[in-house]
């Protein structure tokens, strides 16, 4: 069976994730911290490796049906550039606004760019999603895992 781009992409993601996962074991542990510095990268790399295998399995199990050639999808490269720019602004704002406010603003902006809100209900969805994301990330990392998140110079928050 011939693999498509999805299958090859799944192989690449699984391969890179596996190599990087193995490299996390060479990160020295800190005896003062219960979870070593390789713990979180291992979680992310294990998930990405599993998703790569899922892509490969989906490609291998897909039934190939010859379809008439359709016009290609409309590619919006400017949206990608805009998202990278917004992410760059987020990273630049972290030292000044702090983690909570910067993350709230970034999630709201990225969400509004991907699915522009229509009306008050759409804007409420954007704001609630931003608030939940920033609050939950802060709560999990700072309160439960004792990972200090950046404080803002301007806000102290």
KEMI-770506 format. One line per 2 residues: their letters; for each residue x, y, z of N, C-alpha, C, O. Coordinates in steps of 0.2 Angstrom, whole numbers, plus 2048, in hexadecimal, padded with zeros to 3 digits. Atoms other than C-alpha are relative to their C-alpha. Example, Ala and Ser with C-alpha at 12.3 -4.5 7.8 and 13.67 -1.06 7.14 Angstrom:
<recs>
as) 804 7FA 800 83E 7EA 827 804 806 800 809 805 803; 7FC 7FA 7FF 844 7FB 824 7FC 805 803 7FF 80B 804
</recs>
This chain:
<recs>
xx) 804 7FA 800 800 800 800 804 806 800 809 806 804; 7FD 7FA 801 806 811 7FB 7FE 805 806 7F8 806 807
xx) 801 7FB 7FB 808 81E 809 7FE 807 7FD 801 809 7F8; 801 7F9 802 801 830 807 804 804 804 808 802 809
xx) 7FC 7FB 7FC 808 840 80F 7FE 7FF 807 802 800 80B; 802 801 7F9 7FE 83C 81F 804 7FA 803 806 7FB 808
xx) 7FC 806 7FD 807 82B 821 807 802 801 80A 800 806; 7F9 7FE 800 818 832 81D 801 806 806 806 805 80A
xx) 800 7FB 7FB 814 841 829 800 7FC 807 803 7FE 80C; 800 804 7F9 80F 834 837 806 7FD 801 808 7FD 807
xx) 7F9 803 7FE 81F 82B 835 805 805 802 809 804 807; 7FB 7FB 7FE 829 83B 836 7FF 802 807 803 803 80B
xx) 801 7FE 7FA 820 841 845 801 7FB 805 804 7FC 80B; 7FF 805 7FB 821 830 84E 808 7FF 801 80A 7FF 806
xx) 7F8 801 800 834 82F 849 803 805 804 807 804 809; 7FD 7FB 7FD 838 840 84F 7FE 800 808 802 801 80C
xx) 802 800 7F9 82E 83E 85F 804 7FB 804 805 7FC 80A; 7FD 805 7FD 836 82E 863 807 801 802 80A 800 807
xx) 7F9 7FD 7FF 848 835 861 800 805 805 804 804 80A; 800 7FB 7FB 844 844 86B 7FE 7FD 807 801 7FF 80C
xx) 802 804 7FA 83B 839 878 806 7FD 804 807 7FE 80A; 7FA 803 7FE 84B 82F 87A 805 805 803 808 804 808
xx) 7FC 7FB 7FE 855 83F 87C 7FE 803 807 803 806 80A; 802 7FD 7F9 84B 845 88B 803 7FC 806 803 7FF 80B
xx) 7FD 804 7FA 853 837 896 807 802 801 809 800 806; 7F9 7FD 7FF 864 840 894 7FF 806 804 805 809 806
xx) 801 7FA 7FC 85D 84F 89D 801 7FF 807 7FE 7FB 80A; 7FF 801 7F9 864 850 8AE 7FA 802 805 7F7 807 804
xx) 806 7FE 7FC 857 84F 8BC 803 804 806 809 804 808; 7FE 7FC 7FA 857 85B 8CB 7FD 7FD 806 7F7 7FB 806
xx) 802 804 7FA 856 852 8DC 7FB 804 804 7F7 801 808; 804 7FC 7FC 84C 861 8E3 7F9 800 7FD 7F4 802 801
xx) 807 800 803 83D 85F 8D7 7FE 7F9 7FF 801 7F5 7FC; 802 807 800 832 850 8D7 7FF 7FE 7F8 800 7F8 7F7
xx) 800 802 807 82F 850 8C4 806 804 7FC 807 80A 7FD; 7FA 7FE 803 83F 852 8BA 7FE 804 7FA 7F8 805 7F7
xx) 801 7FC 806 841 85E 8AB 7FE 7FD 7FA 7FB 800 7F5; 802 804 806 83E 850 89E 7F9 7FE 801 7F6 7FB 7FC
xx) 807 803 7FF 82C 84C 8A5 7FB 803 7FB 7F8 7FF 7F7; 805 7FD 804 822 859 89B 802 7FE 7F9 7FD 7FD 7F5
xx) 7FF 802 807 82B 856 88B 7FF 7F9 7FE 7FD 7F8 7F8; 802 807 801 829 844 88C 7F8 7FF 7FF 7F6 7FB 7FB
xx) 807 801 801 816 846 88E 7FE 803 7F9 7FA 7FF 7F5; 802 7FD 807 815 851 87E 803 7FC 7FB 7FF 7FB 7F6
xx) 7FD 804 805 821 846 874 7FC 7F9 800 7FB 7F7 7FA; 804 807 800 817 836 879 7FA 802 7FC 7F8 7FD 7F8
xx) 806 7FE 804 807 83F 873 801 801 7F9 7FD 7FE 7F5; 7FF 7FF 807 80E 845 863 802 7FA 7FC 800 7F9 7F7
xx) 7FE 806 803 816 834 860 7FA 7FB 7FF 7F9 7F8 7F9; 806 804 800 805 82B 863 7FC 803 7FA 7F9 7FF 7F6
xx) 804 7FD 806 7FC 838 857 804 7FE 7F9 800 7FE 7F5; 7FC 802 806 80A 834 84A 7FE 7F9 7FE 7FD 7F8 7F8
xx) 802 807 802 806 822 84B 7F9 7FF 7FE 7F7 7FC 7FA; 807 800 802 7F3 826 84A 800 802 7F9 7FC 7FF 7F5
xx) 800 7FD 807 7F6 830 83A 802 7FA 7FB 7FF 7F9 7F6; 7FE 806 804 800 821 833 7FB 7FB 7FF 7FA 7F8 7FA
xx) 805 806 800 7F3 814 838 7FA 803 7FC 7F7 7FF 7F8; 806 7FE 804 7E5 81F 830 802 800 7F9 7FD 7FF 7F5
xx) 7FE 800 807 7EF 821 820 800 7F8 7FE 7FE 7F7 7F8; 7FF 807 803 7F2 80E 81F 7F9 7FD 800 7F8 7F8 7FB
xx) 806 804 800 7E0 809 823 7FB 804 7FC 7F5 802 7FB; 805 7FC 804 7D8 817 818 7FF 7FC 7F9 803 7F9 7F6
xx) 802 803 806 7CF 810 809 801 805 7FA 7FE 80B 7FB; 7FF 7FB 805 7D5 818 7F9 7FB 800 7FB 7FA 7FA 7F8
xx) 805 800 805 7C8 81D 7ED 802 806 7FB 804 80B 7FD; 7FE 7FB 805 7CC 826 7DD 7FB 805 7FF 7F5 803 7FD
xx) 805 7FA 800 7C4 837 7DD 802 804 7FA 808 805 7F9; 7FE 7FB 805 7C4 844 7CF 804 805 803 803 807 809
xx) 7FB 7FB 7FD 7D1 851 7D1 7FC 806 801 7F8 809 7FD; 804 7FA 7FE 7CA 860 7DA 805 805 801 80B 804 802
xx) 7FB 7FA 7FF 7D1 871 7DB 803 800 807 800 7FE 80C; 7FC 800 7FA 7DE 873 7E9 7FC 805 805 7F9 809 804
xx) 803 7FB 7FB 7D9 87B 7FA 803 807 800 808 808 7FD; 7FE 7F9 800 7DA 88D 7FC 805 801 806 803 800 80C
xx) 7FB 7FF 7FB 7EA 890 806 801 807 802 802 80B 7FE; 800 7F9 7FE 7EB 89F 811 806 800 804 807 800 80B
xx) 7FA 7FF 7FD 7FD 8A2 815 801 806 805 804 805 80A; 800 7FA 7FB 7FA 8B3 81D 7FD 7FE 807 7FF 801 80B
xx) 803 802 7F9 7F0 8AB 82B 805 7FD 804 806 7FE 80A; 7FB 804 7FD 7FF 8A0 82F 805 806 803 807 805 808
xx) 7FC 7FA 7FE 80A 8B0 82F 7FD 804 806 801 806 80B; 803 7FC 7FA 7FE 8B9 83A 800 7FD 806 801 800 80C
xx) 800 804 7F9 7FD 8AB 847 807 800 803 808 801 809; 7F9 7FF 7FD 810 8AB 848 801 807 803 805 807 808
xx) 7FF 7F9 7FE 810 8BE 84A 7FC 800 807 7FF 803 80C; 804 7FF 7FA 802 8BD 858 804 7FB 805 804 7FE 80B
xx) 7FD 804 7FB 80C 8AF 861 807 803 802 809 803 808; 7FA 7FC 7FE 81C 8BA 860 7FE 805 804 802 807 809
xx) 803 7FB 7FB 812 8C8 868 7FF 7FD 807 800 800 80C; 801 803 7FA 80D 8BC 875 806 7FE 804 807 800 80A
xx) 7F9 802 7FD 81F 8B6 879 803 807 802 806 807 808; 7FD 7F9 7FE 824 8C9 879 7FC 803 806 7FF 807 80A
xx) 804 7FC 7FB 816 8CE 885 801 7FC 807 7FF 7FF 80C; 800 804 7FA 819 8C0 892 804 804 805 802 804 80B
xx) 7FC 7FC 7FA 827 8CA 89C 7FC 806 802 7FE 808 808; 803 7FA 7FE 81C 8D9 89C 7F9 800 803 7F8 803 808
xx) 807 801 7FD 80A 8D3 89F 800 7FA 804 7FB 7FA 808; 800 806 7FC 80E 8C2 8A7 7FC 7FB 7FC 7F9 7FC 7F7
xx) 803 806 804 808 8B1 8A2 7F9 800 800 7F6 7FF 7FA; 807 800 800 7F6 8B3 8A7 7FD 805 7FB 7F9 803 7F7
xx) 803 7FB 805 7F2 8C3 89D 802 7FF 7F9 7FE 7FF 7F4; 7FE 801 807 7FD 8BF 88E 7FD 7FA 7FD 7FB 7FA 7F7
xx) 803 806 802 7F6 8AD 88D 7F8 802 7FE 7F6 7FF 7F9; 807 7FE 801 7E4 8B4 88E 7FF 804 7F9 7FB 802 7F5
xx) 801 7FC 806 7E7 8C1 880 802 7FC 7FA 7FF 7FC 7F5; 7FE 804 806 7F0 8B4 875 7FB 7FB 7FE 7F9 7FB 7F8
xx) 805 805 802 7E3 8A7 876 7FA 803 7FD 7F7 801 7F8; 806 7FC 803 7D5 8B4 873 802 802 7F9 7FE 801 7F4
xx) 7FE 7FE 807 7DF 8BB 864 800 7FA 7FB 7FD 7FB 7F5; 7FF 806 805 7E3 8AA 85C 7F9 7FD 7FF 7F8 7FB 7F9
xx) 807 803 801 7D1 8A4 85F 7FC 804 7FB 7F9 802 7F7; 803 7FC 804 7CA 8B3 857 802 800 7F9 7FE 802 7F4
xx) 7FD 800 807 7D6 8B2 848 7FD 7FA 7FD 7FC 7FA 7F7; 802 806 803 7D1 8A0 845 7F9 7FF 7FE 7F7 7FC 7F9
xx) 807 801 801 7BF 8A1 847 7FD 807 802 7FB 808 808; 803 7F9 7FF 7B9 8B4 846 7F9 800 804 7F5 7FD 801
xx) 807 800 7FD 7AB 8B6 853 7FB 805 7FD 7FD 80A 7FA; 805 7FC 803 79B 8BC 84D 7FB 801 805 7F7 7FD 807
xx) 805 7FE 7FA 790 8C5 85A 803 7FF 807 809 7FD 808; 7FE 800 7F9 791 8C6 86C 801 7F9 803 806 7F8 807
xx) 7FF 807 7FD 790 8B3 86F 807 7FE 7FD 80A 7FA 801; 7FA 802 802 79F 8B0 864 806 804 804 80B 800 805
xx) 7FB 7FC 7FC 7A9 8BE 86E 800 7FD 807 806 7FC 80A; 801 803 7F9 7A3 8B6 87E 804 7F9 800 808 7F7 805
xx) 7FC 806 801 7AA 8A5 878 808 801 800 80B 7FE 803; 7F9 7FE 800 7BB 8AD 874 803 802 807 808 7FF 809
xx) 7FE 7FE 7F9 7BC 8B5 885 800 7FB 805 805 7FA 809; 800 805 7FB 7B7 8A6 88F 805 7FB 7FE 809 7F8 803
xx) 7FB 804 802 7C3 89B 885 807 802 802 80B 7FF 805; 7FA 7FD 7FE 7D1 8A7 888 801 800 808 806 7FE 80B
xx) 800 800 7F8 7CD 8A8 89B 801 7F9 802 805 7F8 807; 7FF 807 7FE 7CB 895 89D 807 7FE 7FF 80A 7FA 803
xx) 7FA 802 802 7DB 892 894 806 803 804 80A 7FF 807; 7FB 7FC 7FC 7E6 89F 89D 7FF 7FD 807 804 7FC 80B
xx) 801 802 7F9 7DE 89A 8AE 802 7F9 801 805 7F8 807; 7FF 807 7FF 7DF 888 8AC 808 7FE 800 80A 7FA 804
xx) 7F9 801 801 7F1 888 8A6 804 803 806 808 7FF 809; 7FD 7FD 7FA 7F6 894 8B4 7FF 7FB 806 804 7FA 80A
xx) 802 804 7FA 7ED 889 8C1 804 7F9 800 806 7F7 805; 7FD 807 800 7F4 878 8BB 808 801 801 80B 7FD 805
xx) 7F9 800 800 806 87E 8B9 802 804 807 807 801 80A; 7FE 7FC 7FA 808 88B 8C7 7FE 7FD 807 802 7FC 80B
xx) 803 802 7F9 7FC 885 8D5 802 7F8 801 803 7F6 807; 800 807 7FF 7FD 872 8D2 807 7FD 7FF 809 7F9 803
xx) 7FA 803 802 80E 86E 8CA 806 805 803 80C 803 802; 7FB 7FB 7FD 818 87D 8D3 805 802 7FA 80A 803 7FC
xx) 7FC 7FD 805 81E 884 8C2 7FF 807 800 7F9 809 7FF; 801 7F8 800 821 897 8C3 7FF 802 7F9 803 801 7F5
xx) 801 7FD 806 819 8A0 8B5 802 807 800 802 80A 805; 7FE 7FA 800 81F 8B0 8AF 7FC 806 803 7F6 805 801
xx) 803 7FA 7FD 81A 8C0 8B9 801 806 7FB 806 806 7F8; 7FF 7FA 804 817 8D0 8AF 803 806 804 802 807 80A
xx) 7FC 7FA 7FD 823 8DF 8B2 7FB 805 801 7FB 809 806; 805 7FA 800 814 8EB 8AF 7FB 7FE 805 7F8 803 808
xx) 806 802 7FC 807 8E1 8B8 802 7FD 807 7FE 7FD 80C; 7FE 803 7FA 810 8D7 8C5 7FB 7FA 801 7FB 7F7 807
x) 805 805 800 803 8CA 8C1 802 7FA 7FC 7FE 7F5 7FC
</recs>
